[in-house]
Amino acid sequence: MLILFGFKTAVKELFRRQAVCPNCGQHASQRVDERASKFTLFFIPLFTTRRRYLRTCAYCGVTAELSKSEKNALA
């Protein structure tokens, strides 16, 4: 019997907002993304195993990880 399983990462843009980048100090658009890793069985996603939030500066391109409370504060 053959069982196919694995993980899939789904990226979803949550929102964008104007803010000062902590890396370059420029007032630029900050994009906040959600990356969710999902366990799959026979290519069907069953449940989420990990959820991360990332902020990306449009000016310098630096990406930083956010906690859930930091993401809620930015929204």
PDB file of N, CA, C and O in Angstrom:
ATOM      1  N   MET A   1       0.842  -1.170   0.000  1.00  0.00           N
ATOM      2  CA  MET A   1       0.000   0.000   0.000  1.00  0.00           C
ATOM      3  C   MET A   1       0.890   1.237   0.000  1.00  0.00           C
ATOM      4  O   MET A   1       1.854   1.317   0.762  1.00  0.00           O
ATOM      5  N   LEU A   2       0.568   2.185  -0.843  1.00  0.00           N
ATOM      6  CA  LEU A   2       1.348   3.407  -0.988  1.00  0.00           C
ATOM      7  C   LEU A   2       0.598   4.571  -0.355  1.00  0.00           C
ATOM      8  O   LEU A   2      -0.554   4.837  -0.697  1.00  0.00           O
ATOM      9  N   ILE A   3       1.263   5.267   0.577  1.00  0.00           N
ATOM     10  CA  ILE A   3       0.658   6.430   1.236  1.00  0.00           C
ATOM     11  C   ILE A   3       1.507   7.647   0.893  1.00  0.00           C
ATOM     12  O   ILE A   3       2.706   7.673   1.169  1.00  0.00           O
ATOM     13  N   LEU A   4       0.888   8.643   0.298  1.00  0.00           N
ATOM     14  CA  LEU A   4       1.581   9.887  -0.050  1.00  0.00           C
ATOM     15  C   LEU A   4       1.238  10.962   0.973  1.00  0.00           C
ATOM     16  O   LEU A   4       0.071  11.301   1.168  1.00  0.00           O
ATOM     17  N   PHE A   5       2.284  11.500   1.630  1.00  0.00           N
ATOM     18  CA  PHE A   5       2.066  12.581   2.577  1.00  0.00           C
ATOM     19  C   PHE A   5       3.201  13.576   2.458  1.00  0.00           C
ATOM     20  O   PHE A   5       4.247  13.271   1.885  1.00  0.00           O
ATOM     21  N   GLY A   6       2.996  14.764   2.999  1.00  0.00           N
ATOM     22  CA  GLY A   6       4.020  15.793   2.939  1.00  0.00           C
ATOM     23  C   GLY A   6       3.521  17.080   3.560  1.00  0.00           C
ATOM     24  O   GLY A   6       2.542  17.098   4.305  1.00  0.00           O
ATOM     25  N   PHE A   7       4.232  18.177   3.229  1.00  0.00           N
ATOM     26  CA  PHE A   7       3.892  19.487   3.756  1.00  0.00           C
ATOM     27  C   PHE A   7       3.798  20.485   2.608  1.00  0.00           C
ATOM     28  O   PHE A   7       4.527  20.383   1.622  1.00  0.00           O
ATOM     29  N   LYS A   8       2.905  21.435   2.744  1.00  0.00           N
ATOM     30  CA  LYS A   8       2.723  22.486   1.747  1.00  0.00           C
ATOM     31  C   LYS A   8       2.698  23.817   2.486  1.00  0.00           C
ATOM     32  O   LYS A   8       2.065  23.939   3.535  1.00  0.00           O
ATOM     33  N   THR A   9       3.393  24.824   1.933  1.00  0.00           N
ATOM     34  CA  THR A   9       3.391  26.152   2.520  1.00  0.00           C
ATOM     35  C   THR A   9       2.545  27.075   1.661  1.00  0.00           C
ATOM     36  O   THR A   9       2.779  27.219   0.461  1.00  0.00           O
ATOM     37  N   ALA A  10       1.565  27.695   2.286  1.00  0.00           N
ATOM     38  CA  ALA A  10       0.689  28.648   1.612  1.00  0.00           C
ATOM     39  C   ALA A  10       1.017  30.050   2.110  1.00  0.00           C
ATOM     40  O   ALA A  10       1.091  30.286   3.316  1.00  0.00           O
ATOM     41  N   VAL A  11       1.215  30.988   1.168  1.00  0.00           N
ATOM     42  CA  VAL A  11       1.530  32.378   1.512  1.00  0.00           C
ATOM     43  C   VAL A  11       0.339  33.240   1.140  1.00  0.00           C
ATOM     44  O   VAL A  11      -0.179  33.161   0.026  1.00  0.00           O
ATOM     45  N   LYS A  12      -0.095  34.075   2.099  1.00  0.00           N
ATOM     46  CA  LYS A  12      -1.240  34.958   1.864  1.00  0.00           C
ATOM     47  C   LYS A  12      -0.883  36.353   2.360  1.00  0.00           C
ATOM     48  O   LYS A  12      -0.460  36.523   3.503  1.00  0.00           O
ATOM     49  N   GLU A  13      -1.058  37.363   1.487  1.00  0.00           N
ATOM     50  CA  GLU A  13      -0.820  38.740   1.901  1.00  0.00           C
ATOM     51  C   GLU A  13      -2.005  39.204   2.738  1.00  0.00           C
ATOM     52  O   GLU A  13      -3.150  39.144   2.291  1.00  0.00           O
ATOM     53  N   LEU A  14      -1.724  39.669   3.957  1.00  0.00           N
ATOM     54  CA  LEU A  14      -2.793  40.109   4.847  1.00  0.00           C
ATOM     55  C   LEU A  14      -3.151  41.571   4.616  1.00  0.00           C
ATOM     56  O   LEU A  14      -4.320  41.907   4.425  1.00  0.00           O
ATOM     57  N   PHE A  15      -2.130  42.452   4.633  1.00  0.00           N
ATOM     58  CA  PHE A  15      -2.385  43.870   4.419  1.00  0.00           C
ATOM     59  C   PHE A  15      -1.069  44.584   4.148  1.00  0.00           C
ATOM     60  O   PHE A  15       0.012  44.021   4.325  1.00  0.00           O
ATOM     61  N   ARG A  16      -1.183  45.851   3.711  1.00  0.00           N
ATOM     62  CA  ARG A  16      -0.044  46.749   3.538  1.00  0.00           C
ATOM     63  C   ARG A  16      -0.345  48.031   4.299  1.00  0.00           C
ATOM     64  O   ARG A  16      -1.498  48.450   4.400  1.00  0.00           O
ATOM     65  N   ARG A  17       0.709  48.651   4.833  1.00  0.00           N
ATOM     66  CA  ARG A  17       0.531  49.938   5.484  1.00  0.00           C
ATOM     67  C   ARG A  17       1.823  50.735   5.414  1.00  0.00           C
ATOM     68  O   ARG A  17       2.909  50.167   5.301  1.00  0.00           O
ATOM     69  N   GLN A  18       1.699  52.036   5.482  1.00  0.00           N
ATOM     70  CA  GLN A  18       2.852  52.930   5.484  1.00  0.00           C
ATOM     71  C   GLN A  18       3.402  53.001   6.903  1.00  0.00           C
ATOM     72  O   GLN A  18       2.656  53.255   7.849  1.00  0.00           O
ATOM     73  N   ALA A  19       4.707  52.778   7.054  1.00  0.00           N
ATOM     74  CA  ALA A  19       5.355  52.820   8.359  1.00  0.00           C
ATOM     75  C   ALA A  19       6.844  53.046   8.167  1.00  0.00           C
ATOM     76  O   ALA A  19       7.359  52.950   7.053  1.00  0.00           O
ATOM     77  N   VAL A  20       7.524  53.345   9.249  1.00  0.00           N
ATOM     78  CA  VAL A  20       8.975  53.525   9.221  1.00  0.00           C
ATOM     79  C   VAL A  20       9.630  52.156   9.388  1.00  0.00           C
ATOM     80  O   VAL A  20       9.336  51.424  10.332  1.00  0.00           O
ATOM     81  N   CYS A  21      10.516  51.826   8.459  1.00  0.00           N
ATOM     82  CA  CYS A  21      11.227  50.544   8.493  1.00  0.00           C
ATOM     83  C   CYS A  21      12.274  50.573   9.606  1.00  0.00           C
ATOM     84  O   CYS A  21      13.063  51.516   9.674  1.00  0.00           O
ATOM     85  N   PRO A  22      12.300  49.565  10.480  1.00  0.00           N
ATOM     86  CA  PRO A  22      13.317  49.533  11.533  1.00  0.00           C
ATOM     87  C   PRO A  22      14.727  49.283  11.007  1.00  0.00           C
ATOM     88  O   PRO A  22      15.699  49.559  11.710  1.00  0.00           O
ATOM     89  N   ASN A  23      14.855  48.770   9.793  1.00  0.00           N
ATOM     90  CA  ASN A  23      16.168  48.484   9.229  1.00  0.00           C
ATOM     91  C   ASN A  23      16.779  49.709   8.544  1.00  0.00           C
ATOM     92  O   ASN A  23      17.899  50.103   8.868  1.00  0.00           O
ATOM     93  N   CYS A  24      16.046  50.317   7.590  1.00  0.00           N
ATOM     94  CA  CYS A  24      16.614  51.417   6.800  1.00  0.00           C
ATOM     95  C   CYS A  24      16.168  52.794   7.278  1.00  0.00           C
ATOM     96  O   CYS A  24      16.770  53.797   6.893  1.00  0.00           O
ATOM     97  N   GLY A  25      15.127  52.870   8.108  1.00  0.00           N
ATOM     98  CA  GLY A  25      14.665  54.139   8.634  1.00  0.00           C
ATOM     99  C   GLY A  25      13.820  54.965   7.675  1.00  0.00           C
ATOM    100  O   GLY A  25      13.495  56.112   7.981  1.00  0.00           O
ATOM    101  N   GLN A  26      13.459  54.416   6.533  1.00  0.00           N
ATOM    102  CA  GLN A  26      12.651  55.125   5.537  1.00  0.00           C
ATOM    103  C   GLN A  26      11.161  54.895   5.807  1.00  0.00           C
ATOM    104  O   GLN A  26      10.752  53.829   6.268  1.00  0.00           O
ATOM    105  N   HIS A  27      10.364  55.925   5.507  1.00  0.00           N
ATOM    106  CA  HIS A  27       8.908  55.797   5.593  1.00  0.00           C
ATOM    107  C   HIS A  27       8.448  55.169   4.287  1.00  0.00           C
ATOM    108  O   HIS A  27       8.418  55.833   3.251  1.00  0.00           O
ATOM    109  N   ALA A  28       8.092  53.894   4.333  1.00  0.00           N
ATOM    110  CA  ALA A  28       7.763  53.143   3.114  1.00  0.00           C
ATOM    111  C   ALA A  28       6.640  52.161   3.407  1.00  0.00           C
ATOM    112  O   ALA A  28       6.254  51.956   4.558  1.00  0.00           O
ATOM    113  N   SER A  29       6.128  51.561   2.347  1.00  0.00           N
ATOM    114  CA  SER A  29       5.074  50.570   2.463  1.00  0.00           C
ATOM    115  C   SER A  29       5.639  49.295   3.094  1.00  0.00           C
ATOM    116  O   SER A  29       6.698  48.808   2.698  1.00  0.00           O
ATOM    117  N   GLN A  30       4.915  48.768   4.078  1.00  0.00           N
ATOM    118  CA  GLN A  30       5.290  47.529   4.745  1.00  0.00           C
ATOM    119  C   GLN A  30       4.219  46.490   4.437  1.00  0.00           C
ATOM    120  O   GLN A  30       3.042  46.704   4.728  1.00  0.00           O
ATOM    121  N   ARG A  31       4.621  45.369   3.850  1.00  0.00           N
ATOM    122  CA  ARG A  31       3.687  44.289   3.505  1.00  0.00           C
ATOM    123  C   ARG A  31       3.758  43.215   4.589  1.00  0.00           C
ATOM    124  O   ARG A  31       4.844  42.776   4.966  1.00  0.00           O
ATOM    125  N   VAL A  32       2.597  42.797   5.084  1.00  0.00           N
ATOM    126  CA  VAL A  32       2.533  41.752   6.107  1.00  0.00           C
ATOM    127  C   VAL A  32       1.916  40.512   5.477  1.00  0.00           C
ATOM    128  O   VAL A  32       0.792  40.553   4.976  1.00  0.00           O
ATOM    129  N   ASP A  33       2.665  39.402   5.506  1.00  0.00           N
ATOM    130  CA  ASP A  33       2.241  38.127   4.927  1.00  0.00           C
ATOM    131  C   ASP A  33       2.063  37.091   6.021  1.00  0.00           C
ATOM    132  O   ASP A  33       2.686  37.172   7.080  1.00  0.00           O
ATOM    133  N   GLU A  34       1.205  36.117   5.752  1.00  0.00           N
ATOM    134  CA  GLU A  34       1.032  34.964   6.618  1.00  0.00           C
ATOM    135  C   GLU A  34       1.523  33.734   5.853  1.00  0.00           C
ATOM    136  O   GLU A  34       1.094  33.489   4.725  1.00  0.00           O
ATOM    137  N   ARG A  35       2.418  32.967   6.466  1.00  0.00           N
ATOM    138  CA  ARG A  35       2.896  31.716   5.874  1.00  0.00           C
ATOM    139  C   ARG A  35       2.406  30.580   6.753  1.00  0.00           C
ATOM    140  O   ARG A  35       2.759  30.487   7.929  1.00  0.00           O
ATOM    141  N   ALA A  36       1.593  29.721   6.168  1.00  0.00           N
ATOM    142  CA  ALA A  36       1.016  28.596   6.910  1.00  0.00           C
ATOM    143  C   ALA A  36       1.521  27.296   6.296  1.00  0.00           C
ATOM    144  O   ALA A  36       1.337  27.052   5.104  1.00  0.00           O
ATOM    145  N   SER A  37       2.156  26.466   7.113  1.00  0.00           N
ATOM    146  CA  SER A  37       2.599  25.138   6.682  1.00  0.00           C
ATOM    147  C   SER A  37       1.501  24.146   7.020  1.00  0.00           C
ATOM    148  O   SER A  37       1.021  24.097   8.152  1.00  0.00           O
ATOM    149  N   LYS A  38       1.106  23.352   6.022  1.00  0.00           N
ATOM    150  CA  LYS A  38       0.000  22.425   6.201  1.00  0.00           C
ATOM    151  C   LYS A  38       0.454  21.001   5.899  1.00  0.00           C
ATOM    152  O   LYS A  38       1.203  20.762   4.952  1.00  0.00           O
ATOM    153  N   PHE A  39      -0.010  20.069   6.713  1.00  0.00           N
ATOM    154  CA  PHE A  39       0.249  18.651   6.491  1.00  0.00           C
ATOM    155  C   PHE A  39      -0.729  18.158   5.428  1.00  0.00           C
ATOM    156  O   PHE A  39      -1.929  18.421   5.511  1.00  0.00           O
ATOM    157  N   THR A  40      -0.210  17.442   4.428  1.00  0.00           N
ATOM    158  CA  THR A  40      -1.057  16.946   3.354  1.00  0.00           C
ATOM    159  C   THR A  40      -1.007  15.419   3.311  1.00  0.00           C
ATOM    160  O   THR A  40       0.018  14.800   3.597  1.00  0.00           O
ATOM    161  N   LEU A  41      -2.139  14.840   2.947  1.00  0.00           N
ATOM    162  CA  LEU A  41      -2.252  13.401   2.750  1.00  0.00           C
ATOM    163  C   LEU A  41      -2.936  13.199   1.411  1.00  0.00           C
ATOM    164  O   LEU A  41      -4.073  13.626   1.209  1.00  0.00           O
ATOM    165  N   PHE A  42      -2.227  12.538   0.494  1.00  0.00           N
ATOM    166  CA  PHE A  42      -2.697  12.370  -0.885  1.00  0.00           C
ATOM    167  C   PHE A  42      -3.019  13.726  -1.516  1.00  0.00           C
ATOM    168  O   PHE A  42      -4.039  13.876  -2.190  1.00  0.00           O
ATOM    169  N   PHE A  43      -2.144  14.714  -1.293  1.00  0.00           N
ATOM    170  CA  PHE A  43      -2.214  16.063  -1.853  1.00  0.00           C
ATOM    171  C   PHE A  43      -3.406  16.875  -1.349  1.00  0.00           C
ATOM    172  O   PHE A  43      -3.756  17.889  -1.953  1.00  0.00           O
ATOM    173  N   ILE A  44      -4.027  16.452  -0.267  1.00  0.00           N
ATOM    174  CA  ILE A  44      -5.145  17.185   0.335  1.00  0.00           C
ATOM    175  C   ILE A  44      -4.658  17.767   1.662  1.00  0.00           C
ATOM    176  O   ILE A  44      -4.265  17.011   2.550  1.00  0.00           O
ATOM    177  N   PRO A  45      -4.674  19.101   1.816  1.00  0.00           N
ATOM    178  CA  PRO A  45      -4.239  19.687   3.095  1.00  0.00           C
ATOM    179  C   PRO A  45      -5.221  19.329   4.217  1.00  0.00           C
ATOM    180  O   PRO A  45      -6.425  19.555   4.093  1.00  0.00           O
ATOM    181  N   LEU A  46      -4.696  18.773   5.306  1.00  0.00           N
ATOM    182  CA  LEU A  46      -5.550  18.327   6.401  1.00  0.00           C
ATOM    183  C   LEU A  46      -5.596  19.309   7.563  1.00  0.00           C
ATOM    184  O   LEU A  46      -6.674  19.677   8.029  1.00  0.00           O
ATOM    185  N   PHE A  47      -4.404  19.739   8.040  1.00  0.00           N
ATOM    186  CA  PHE A  47      -4.380  20.667   9.165  1.00  0.00           C
ATOM    187  C   PHE A  47      -3.106  21.502   9.107  1.00  0.00           C
ATOM    188  O   PHE A  47      -2.113  21.107   8.497  1.00  0.00           O
ATOM    189  N   THR A  48      -3.156  22.664   9.755  1.00  0.00           N
ATOM    190  CA  THR A  48      -2.018  23.590   9.792  1.00  0.00           C
ATOM    191  C   THR A  48      -1.070  23.172  10.903  1.00  0.00           C
ATOM    192  O   THR A  48      -1.484  22.949  12.041  1.00  0.00           O
ATOM    193  N   THR A  49       0.212  23.070  10.558  1.00  0.00           N
ATOM    194  CA  THR A  49       1.214  22.690  11.556  1.00  0.00           C
ATOM    195  C   THR A  49       1.992  23.885  12.077  1.00  0.00           C
ATOM    196  O   THR A  49       2.478  23.853  13.208  1.00  0.00           O
ATOM    197  N   ARG A  50       2.124  24.950  11.272  1.00  0.00           N
ATOM    198  CA  ARG A  50       2.881  26.127  11.684  1.00  0.00           C
ATOM    199  C   ARG A  50       2.333  27.352  10.973  1.00  0.00           C
ATOM    200  O   ARG A  50       1.978  27.293   9.796  1.00  0.00           O
ATOM    201  N   ARG A  51       2.268  28.464  11.699  1.00  0.00           N
ATOM    202  CA  ARG A  51       1.792  29.726  11.128  1.00  0.00           C
ATOM    203  C   ARG A  51       2.786  30.816  11.527  1.00  0.00           C
ATOM    204  O   ARG A  51       3.072  31.010  12.709  1.00  0.00           O
ATOM    205  N   ARG A  52       3.313  31.533  10.510  1.00  0.00           N
ATOM    206  CA  ARG A  52       4.271  32.614  10.751  1.00  0.00           C
ATOM    207  C   ARG A  52       3.780  33.883  10.074  1.00  0.00           C
ATOM    208  O   ARG A  52       3.077  33.829   9.065  1.00  0.00           O
ATOM    209  N   TYR A  53       4.157  35.030  10.639  1.00  0.00           N
ATOM    210  CA  TYR A  53       3.820  36.330  10.069  1.00  0.00           C
ATOM    211  C   TYR A  53       5.121  37.048   9.739  1.00  0.00           C
ATOM    212  O   TYR A  53       6.033  37.108  10.564  1.00  0.00           O
ATOM    213  N   LEU A  54       5.203  37.597   8.518  1.00  0.00           N
ATOM    214  CA  LEU A  54       6.417  38.267   8.052  1.00  0.00           C
ATOM    215  C   LEU A  54       6.089  39.668   7.567  1.00  0.00           C
ATOM    216  O   LEU A  54       5.059  39.892   6.931  1.00  0.00           O
ATOM    217  N   ARG A  55       6.993  40.628   7.878  1.00  0.00           N
ATOM    218  CA  ARG A  55       6.861  42.008   7.401  1.00  0.00           C
ATOM    219  C   ARG A  55       8.001  42.266   6.422  1.00  0.00           C
ATOM    220  O   ARG A  55       9.162  41.990   6.724  1.00  0.00           O
ATOM    221  N   THR A  56       7.661  42.802   5.236  1.00  0.00           N
ATOM    222  CA  THR A  56       8.651  43.090   4.208  1.00  0.00           C
ATOM    223  C   THR A  56       8.587  44.562   3.846  1.00  0.00           C
ATOM    224  O   THR A  56       7.515  45.090   3.547  1.00  0.00           O
ATOM    225  N   CYS A  57       9.737  45.225   3.872  1.00  0.00           N
ATOM    226  CA  CYS A  57       9.831  46.642   3.516  1.00  0.00           C
ATOM    227  C   CYS A  57       9.915  46.766   1.996  1.00  0.00           C
ATOM    228  O   CYS A  57      10.699  46.064   1.356  1.00  0.00           O
ATOM    229  N   ALA A  58       9.105  47.662   1.417  1.00  0.00           N
ATOM    230  CA  ALA A  58       9.120  47.869  -0.033  1.00  0.00           C
ATOM    231  C   ALA A  58      10.344  48.669  -0.475  1.00  0.00           C
ATOM    232  O   ALA A  58      10.724  48.612  -1.645  1.00  0.00           O
ATOM    233  N   TYR A  59      10.965  49.410   0.435  1.00  0.00           N
ATOM    234  CA  TYR A  59      12.107  50.247   0.072  1.00  0.00           C
ATOM    235  C   TYR A  59      13.419  49.455   0.039  1.00  0.00           C
ATOM    236  O   TYR A  59      14.150  49.498  -0.950  1.00  0.00           O
ATOM    237  N   CYS A  60      13.711  48.731   1.130  1.00  0.00           N
ATOM    238  CA  CYS A  60      14.997  48.018   1.196  1.00  0.00           C
ATOM    239  C   CYS A  60      14.851  46.511   0.985  1.00  0.00           C
ATOM    240  O   CYS A  60      15.847  45.836   0.722  1.00  0.00           O
ATOM    241  N   GLY A  61      13.636  45.965   1.094  1.00  0.00           N
ATOM    242  CA  GLY A  61      13.407  44.542   0.838  1.00  0.00           C
ATOM    243  C   GLY A  61      13.703  43.620   2.001  1.00  0.00           C
ATOM    244  O   GLY A  61      13.671  42.401   1.832  1.00  0.00           O
ATOM    245  N   VAL A  62      13.989  44.154   3.165  1.00  0.00           N
ATOM    246  CA  VAL A  62      14.299  43.313   4.318  1.00  0.00           C
ATOM    247  C   VAL A  62      13.013  42.699   4.866  1.00  0.00           C
ATOM    248  O   VAL A  62      11.990  43.372   4.993  1.00  0.00           O
ATOM    249  N   THR A  63      13.087  41.407   5.186  1.00  0.00           N
ATOM    250  CA  THR A  63      11.953  40.680   5.743  1.00  0.00           C
ATOM    251  C   THR A  63      12.253  40.327   7.194  1.00  0.00           C
ATOM    252  O   THR A  63      13.331  39.824   7.514  1.00  0.00           O
ATOM    253  N   ALA A  64      11.281  40.599   8.071  1.00  0.00           N
ATOM    254  CA  ALA A  64      11.432  40.289   9.493  1.00  0.00           C
ATOM    255  C   ALA A  64      10.208  39.524   9.958  1.00  0.00           C
ATOM    256  O   ALA A  64       9.093  39.766   9.494  1.00  0.00           O
ATOM    257  N   GLU A  65      10.430  38.597  10.883  1.00  0.00           N
ATOM    258  CA  GLU A  65       9.319  37.804  11.407  1.00  0.00           C
ATOM    259  C   GLU A  65       8.615  38.586  12.507  1.00  0.00           C
ATOM    260  O   GLU A  65       9.258  39.268  13.305  1.00  0.00           O
ATOM    261  N   LEU A  66       7.290  38.483  12.543  1.00  0.00           N
ATOM    262  CA  LEU A  66       6.468  39.152  13.544  1.00  0.00           C
ATOM    263  C   LEU A  66       5.764  38.121  14.408  1.00  0.00           C
ATOM    264  O   LEU A  66       5.467  37.015  13.957  1.00  0.00           O
ATOM    265  N   SER A  67       5.498  38.494  15.662  1.00  0.00           N
ATOM    266  CA  SER A  67       4.649  37.646  16.489  1.00  0.00           C
ATOM    267  C   SER A  67       3.195  37.982  16.174  1.00  0.00           C
ATOM    268  O   SER A  67       2.915  38.960  15.482  1.00  0.00           O
ATOM    269  N   LYS A  68       2.285  37.180  16.678  1.00  0.00           N
ATOM    270  CA  LYS A  68       0.870  37.419  16.400  1.00  0.00           C
ATOM    271  C   LYS A  68       0.413  38.731  17.013  1.00  0.00           C
ATOM    272  O   LYS A  68      -0.401  39.436  16.416  1.00  0.00           O
ATOM    273  N   SER A  69       0.916  39.074  18.191  1.00  0.00           N
ATOM    274  CA  SER A  69       0.527  40.335  18.828  1.00  0.00           C
ATOM    275  C   SER A  69       1.084  41.542  18.076  1.00  0.00           C
ATOM    276  O   SER A  69       0.418  42.574  17.994  1.00  0.00           O
ATOM    277  N   GLU A  70       2.310  41.428  17.520  1.00  0.00           N
ATOM    278  CA  GLU A  70       2.873  42.516  16.708  1.00  0.00           C
ATOM    279  C   GLU A  70       2.081  42.694  15.429  1.00  0.00           C
ATOM    280  O   GLU A  70       1.872  43.821  14.979  1.00  0.00           O
ATOM    281  N   LYS A  71       1.634  41.579  14.832  1.00  0.00           N
ATOM    282  CA  LYS A  71       0.817  41.659  13.619  1.00  0.00           C
ATOM    283  C   LYS A  71      -0.505  42.349  13.909  1.00  0.00           C
ATOM    284  O   LYS A  71      -0.964  43.170  13.115  1.00  0.00           O
ATOM    285  N   ASN A  72      -1.120  42.023  15.038  1.00  0.00           N
ATOM    286  CA  ASN A  72      -2.380  42.657  15.400  1.00  0.00           C
ATOM    287  C   ASN A  72      -2.202  44.138  15.703  1.00  0.00           C
ATOM    288  O   ASN A  72      -3.097  44.934  15.419  1.00  0.00           O
ATOM    289  N   ALA A  73      -1.061  44.524  16.277  1.00  0.00           N
ATOM    290  CA  ALA A  73      -0.801  45.932  16.558  1.00  0.00           C
ATOM    291  C   ALA A  73      -0.613  46.740  15.272  1.00  0.00           C
ATOM    292  O   ALA A  73      -1.007  47.904  15.213  1.00  0.00           O
ATOM    293  N   LEU A  74      -0.013  46.130  14.242  1.00  0.00           N
ATOM    294  CA  LEU A  74       0.173  46.822  12.964  1.00  0.00           C
ATOM    295  C   LEU A  74      -1.138  46.971  12.204  1.00  0.00           C
ATOM    296  O   LEU A  74      -1.325  47.944  11.473  1.00  0.00           O
ATOM    297  N   ALA A  75      -2.041  46.020  12.368  1.00  0.00           N
ATOM    298  CA  ALA A  75      -3.325  46.072  11.647  1.00  0.00           C
ATOM    299  C   ALA A  75      -4.201  47.099  12.287  1.00  0.00           C
ATOM    300  O   ALA A  75      -5.329  47.312  11.843  1.00  0.00           O
TER     301      ALA A  75
END
